[in-house]
């Protein structure tokens, strides 16, 4: 019985590892897409989305 529990634990661990890898890949892809969108919008943004008027970020 103990062997079955260990085997089941290993299987669930393998599934969890596979899921973590997929989620990490999706997050990286999402990050790349956000960077591409920011580059297309004209560069830097300030305070969560408002366009910066200068090269340095403004503090409001």
Protein Blocks (a to p, Z undefined) as FASTA:
>chain_A
ZZmmmmmmmmmmmmmmmmmmmmmmmmmmmmmmmmmmmmmnnpaaeehiiacfbfbdcdZZ
